[in-house]
Amino acid sequence: MSRFWSDHVADLVPYVPGEQPKVIDLLKLNTNENPYGPSPLAIKAMKAMLDDRLRLYPDPEALALRTEIAACYRVDVAQVFVGNGSDEVLAHIFHGLFLREGRQVLMPDITYSFYPTYCRLYHVPFETVPLAEDFSLRISDYTDERARRAAGIIFANPNAPTGMALTLDEISQIAGANPDTVVVVDEAYVDFGAQSAVSLLDQHDNLLVVHTFSKSRSLAGMRVGYAMGSVELIEGLRRVKDSFNSYPLDMLAQAGALAAIKDTAYFDQTRKAIIQSREQLCLDLQGMGFDVLPSAANFVFARHRVADATKLAAALREKHILVRHFGLPRIDQYLRITVGTDRDCRRLCVALADILGNVQ
């Protein structure tokens, strides 16, 4: 601890991202990156920006990108906010919309672990609500009097790390039961099998939907995220952004994201390939004695009926395969495994079969 730190900084518990080691022949199935590269059109667009224009500031409103996002989801451009990755967008939400005196934020106990980190950073009171025994989110937990008193409700759909998804009717029930509470649906993985709540925006002005270009658009390295909601909510986020960083998205990121969202053919091709690989991976894992939660994401959450998860993760690491293990209550025996290409999945399953053969 440094004498230059404030007490607040000293008390922070930062989010720990999945590791990014530099190892030859490494198979990274621990950070839910897309196994397929970005759209060739996105690469071409970013290369085309490598000229004298980089001496200028980028468009602070990212108007061309926001216009294309709005057209894609059939909302008004004033209903779209963009940021430097969905993590930054979420940070603005916690700081600008959830920080309401005397009111707390509700979130599942098993979800994206950055949420409580934001709460601690911005002094936002929060309460974690236990998922059901089968890891499903109970709608009744978010439609009672406690929820109506909350400053905000946030959940990932599909959830991370479970991969399980709510229906649009269930999301609508939550938003409808809490008209004075901001309800945030983090849809980082929605394109791999769930339904987007964007279609509910006309019905619920308290609903905010967050997306990212990191997963289904393969642009994790460019850091582009966005939110869609009522004009009122988006204006609140814009006020926070322009009080923090007026130029969050550089020219390359805007150009690449714009081209990526236009390339619907490549988007559909790669996400369908991942969905198909996921279904086969689930079958293969089940055949080796794993219980696998139903996933609508580009990862699976699995527990072996005999082998210890910590030991499995360590054994896979020795074979240069990384998966994510959370040593947390209720899920300490589960592994979150990113869906790779068919070849990646075969390599994983061969390694697991060898490890389990030695264990059993």
N, C-alpha and C positions, 0 to 999 in steps of 0.2 A: 504494500500500500504506500502510495506516494503522499508526501506532505502537501503536494500541490493539488491533490484531488479534493473536491467537495465531498461532504458526507453522502450526498446523493449518488455521486459516481462510485464511491467506495462500496455502496450497498447494492449496486446493480449486479444482476446475474445475466450476462449477455447470452443471446441465442448462439448455439453452436451448430454451424452448418455441417452438412456431410463433407467428409474429408476429400481432398483432391490431391492424392499423392502422385508423384511422378515415378511410376514403375513400368518397366518394359512388359508388354503382353498383359497389361492390366485390363480386366473386365469390370467396368464400373456399373454396378447395379444398385447403387446406394443413394443417388441424388435425383432420381426420376427425370434424368435428361432424356431427350428424344434420341433414339439410336440412329435416326436418319438425319442427314444434314438439312440445312435450311433450303427453302425454295431456290432453285437456280436463278429465278428472276430477282429474288432478294439479293443474292450475291452480286448479280449484274448491276443492280441499282446502287448498291453501296460502293462498288468499284467506280461507278460513274461519278460519284461524289468526290472522289479523290483528286481534287483540283484546287484552283485558287479560291473557290468559294469557302473553303475551310477557314479563311482569315476572318470571316464574318460570323456573327452570332446566329444561331439557328432560330427558326420561327418560335417565339416563346409560347404561342398558342397551338403549335403543331396542327394548324388548321386543315391541311390536306389529309393528314392521317386521321384526325377526328372526323372529318367529313366522310371518309371511306368507311370507318368503323360504324358511323351512324347509318350509312346506307346499307351496310351488311346486316345490321340488326334492326333496321327499320325504326330508328328513333331519330329525334332531332339532334343536330350537332351540339346544341346547348345542353344536351343530356349526357355528353361524353367528356370525361376527364382523363388525361394521360399523365403518366409519371415514369420515373426512372425505375422500372420494374414494378410488379404488383406489390412488392414489399414496401416501397416508398409510398405508393397509393394507400396501402393499409396504415402506414405510419401517420399520414395526414388525417385519415379517418379517426384513428384513436385520439389524436391531438385536437382535431378541429370539431368533431361531431360527438365523440364519446365523453369528453371531459366536461361534464355537467355537474355542478356542485350538488353534493348530497345524493347522487344517484350512481349506481354501479352498472357494470357491463356483465352480461351473462354469456357463458361459452361452455361447450362440452368439456368434460375433464380429460378426454382423449381427443386431441385435435392438433392443429398446427401449433407447435410450441412457441412460435414467435408472438402469438397473441398476448400471453401473460408478460412477455418481455416488453412489449409496447406499453402495457398497463403500468409496469414498474417505472419505465422511463418517463412517462408523462403524468405519473401520479393519478392514474385512473383506477378507482376501486373496482374490483371484479369478483365474481363468484363462479366457480366451476360447477357445472351440473353433471352428475354422473350419467353416462350412457347406460342403456339397459344392459342386462347380462349378456345379450347377444351382440352388443356394441351398436345397436340401433339407437337413433335419437328419438326420445319420447316426445311427441308433439305436446302432450299435456304439460310437460315441464316448462314450456315456453308460451303457454296461453293462459296462465293463471295470474293472480293479482301481483305476485312478485315480478313477473315479466313486464306487466304494464307499468310498474314503478321504475323499471330499469332505464338507464340512459341509452343503452344499446344492447342488441343481441347479435352475436356473430357466430357463424359456423361455416365450415368448408363443405361444399357439396359438388362432387363426392368428397367425403371426409378424408382427411389425412391424419394418421397413417392407415386407416381401416379400408378405404376405398369404397365404402358403402354410400349409397345416395338416397336422398329424399325425392318424392314425387313433387310435381308442381302444385298439386292440391295441398300437400302437407306444408309446403313453403307458404302458400297463400293463406293457409289457416294461421300460421305464426304471424305473418305480416298483418293480417286482418284483425287479429286479436289484440294487437299492440299499435294502434294508429298513432300514438304520440311517442313511440320508441323507434329509433333507427334500427332497421333490421338489415344486416350485411350478410350477403351470401358470397363466399369466396369460391369462385368457380375455376380455379386454376386447372382442374382436370376434367372439366365438364365435357370436352369434345371427345372423350374416349368412352362415352356410354350413358351419360346422364342428360337430363333436359335442362336447358338454361332458363333461369327465372327472369330473363330479360322480357319475356312475353307477358310478365305480370306487372310491369312497370306502370302501365296505364291504369291499373286497378289499385295500386298501392304507392302513394307518394312518399312513404317512409322506407321504401325498399331500395337498397343499393347493391348492385351486382359488380363484382370485381373479377377481371380476367387478366391473363398474362400471355405474352408471346413466347414465353420460355419453354412451354411444354409442347403443345400440339403444333406450334409454328416453328419450333426448333431454333429459337433465337435467344437462348438463355444467356449467351455471351454478350448480347447487345443491351439487355436490361430495358425492356419496354412492357409496361403494364397499363391498364386502364380501368375506369369505373363507369358504370352507366346507371342513371337514376333520374329523379326529378330535377328540374332546373334549380330548384331551391337547394338541394343537397350538393349538386355539382358546383354551384356558385360558392358554397361554403368551402369546398375543397380548393377551389381556385384561389380564394382569399388566403388560405393557409399557404398554398404553393408560392404565391407571389409575395408572401411575407418571409419566405425561406429561401427559395431558389427559382427565379423567373425562367431559367433556361434548363430544365431538367433533362430534356431529350436532345442529344446532339444531332447534327445533320445526317450522319451515317445511320443512326438508329431510326430516325424518322423515315429515311428513304427505304431502308431494309424492311421495316414493319409495313410500310405502305404497299410495297411490292408483294410481301408475303400474304397479306390479307386479300389481295387481288387474285393471287394464284390459288383459286379454289380447287382446281384439278389436283395439284400436288398435295394440298392439304387433305383432301379426301382420300387420296391414294395412300399416304403414309399413316394417317390415323386408322384407317381400316386395316392396314397391315398389322399395326400394333394391337388392335382389338383381336384380330385372328390369332396372333401369337400369344396373347394373354389367355385366351380360352384354352389353347393347347397346353400352355404352361400349367394352368390350373389342373388339368386332367393328369398331367405328368407328375405334379407334386402330390396330388391325392393318391396316385398309384404307388408313391413311395412312403405313404403313411402320414402325410400332412393334412391337417384341417385348414382349409383355405376359405377366408371370408369372401362373400360375393363382391366382386370389384367392378366398378364402372370407371376406373382410372387407368393410368399407364403403369400401374404397379399392383402387386398382390401382397396380402398380409396373411402370413401362414405360420402355423405352429405344428411342430412334429409331435406325434403322440408319445414318443419315447425319448428321443434325443434332446438334450439341453440346447436352448437357442444360443447361449453365449458360446458354447463349445462349437456349435455348428458354424457360427459366424467366424470364429477364429480359425477353424479348419479350412473354410472357404478362402479366407485371407491368405493362408499358406499356399493356396493354389492360385493366387493372384486374382481372386474374385471378391469384390466388395459388395456386401449387402448392408442394410441399415438395421441395427439392433438397438432398441430403446430399453434401457434398464430401468423401466418405470413400473409402478404398481399396475396390476391387471394385464399388462402387455409384455412383461419381461420374458415370456417364452415365445414371443412372436418375432418373425423377421419380416421386414418390409423389403420386397424384392422388385426392382424396376424391371419392366418388360423390355427386353432388348429385341434384336432381330431373331429370326428363327435359329440362326447359327449360335447367337449368344445364349439363347435359352437351352439349346442342346448341350452347350459346353457346361452351363450351370448344372443341368440335370445329371450329366455324366459325373461331374465332380461330387454332387450330392450322393449319387448312388455309391460311389467309391467310399465316401466318408461314412455313410450309414452302414455299408457292408462291414466296415471295420469296427464301427460302434456296436452293432448288433452281433 
